[in-house]
Amino acid sequence: MSRQVVTLNEETPLGRIAEIMTKHDIKRVPVMRRDTMVGIVSRADLLRGIVTGASDQTASGDEAIRRAVETRLQADLGFFTTETGVTVSNGLVVLWGRVETEAQCEAARIAAESVRCVDGVTNNSRVMKTDDQSRTDGPKQTAG
């Protein structure tokens, strides 16, 4: 028995691609233009897209940084503030909340680091097990 192939179109935003890959537990997904495959997106491609994306043109200040990080998490990764949170103090970002995979946890850290004026990131996000019990891998801290 074969599974139905999951595909996306060229206009699918990064956050939606990440959501599809997570939902279907896949590492790559074909990109279609009408009935023709025009490429394949991998998890590595998603992270590369986030890292090389244009820097946010935010004003300095913790509140501006917090808003920029939240926007990046929502727009690029499809995270919502009800599931994740961001606090900022003196340019140091703390991420918290629930994510489904280690890849999402890492993508959130990378996205936060890519925001202008961020001096470091502590990732306190929890990866949820399939039986809905959380586990904490401990804070992951980086300097910017």
Residue pairs with C-beta under 8 A, 6 or more apart in sequence:
5 30
6 20
6 24
6 26
6 29
7 29
7 30
7 31
7 32
7 37
8 16
8 17
8 20
8 29
8 30
8 31
8 32
8 41
9 31
9 32
9 33
10 31
10 32
10 33
10 38
12 20
12 31
13 75
13 76
14 46
14 49
14 50
14 75
14 76
14 77
15 74
15 75
15 76
15 77
15 78
15 79
16 78
17 29
17 41
17 46
18 46
18 77
18 78
18 104
18 107
19 78
20 26
20 29
21 27
21 29
21 43
21 46
22 100
22 101
22 103
22 104
27 42
27 43
28 40
28 41
28 42
28 43
29 40
29 41
30 37
30 39
30 40
31 37
31 38
31 39
31 40
31 41
32 38
43 103
46 107
47 106
47 107
47 110
49 76
50 72
50 76
50 77
50 107
50 110
50 111
50 114
51 110
51 114
53 76
53 114
55 114
55 115
55 116
56 68
56 71
56 72
56 114
56 115
56 116
57 116
58 64
58 65
58 67
58 68
58 115
58 116
58 117
60 117
62 88
62 89
62 90
62 91
63 88
64 117
65 88
65 91
65 93
65 115
65 117
65 118
66 86
66 87
66 88
66 93
68 115
68 116
69 86
69 88
69 93
69 95
69 111
69 112
69 115
69 118
70 81
70 86
72 111
72 112
72 114
72 115
73 79
73 84
73 86
73 108
73 111
73 112
74 80
74 81
76 111
77 104
77 107
77 108
77 111
79 97
79 99
79 104
79 108
83 97
83 98
83 99
84 95
84 96
84 97
84 98
84 99
84 108
84 125
85 95
85 96
85 97
86 93
86 94
86 95
86 96
86 112
87 93
87 94
87 96
88 94
90 119
91 117
91 118
91 119
91 120
91 144
92 118
92 119
92 120
92 121
92 122
93 112
93 115
93 118
93 120
93 121
93 122
94 121
94 122
94 124
95 108
95 109
95 112
95 121
95 122
95 123
95 124
95 125
96 124
96 125
97 125
97 126
98 125
98 126
98 128
98 134
99 105
99 108
99 125
99 126
99 127
99 128
100 127
100 128
101 127
102 127
102 137
104 125
104 127
105 123
105 125
105 127
105 137
105 140
108 123
108 125
109 121
109 123
109 140
109 142
112 118
112 121
112 123
113 121
113 142
113 144
118 144
119 143
119 144
120 141
120 142
120 143
120 144
121 141
121 142
121 144
122 139
122 140
122 141
123 139
123 140
123 141
124 136
124 139
126 134
126 135
126 136
127 134
127 135
127 137
128 134
129 135
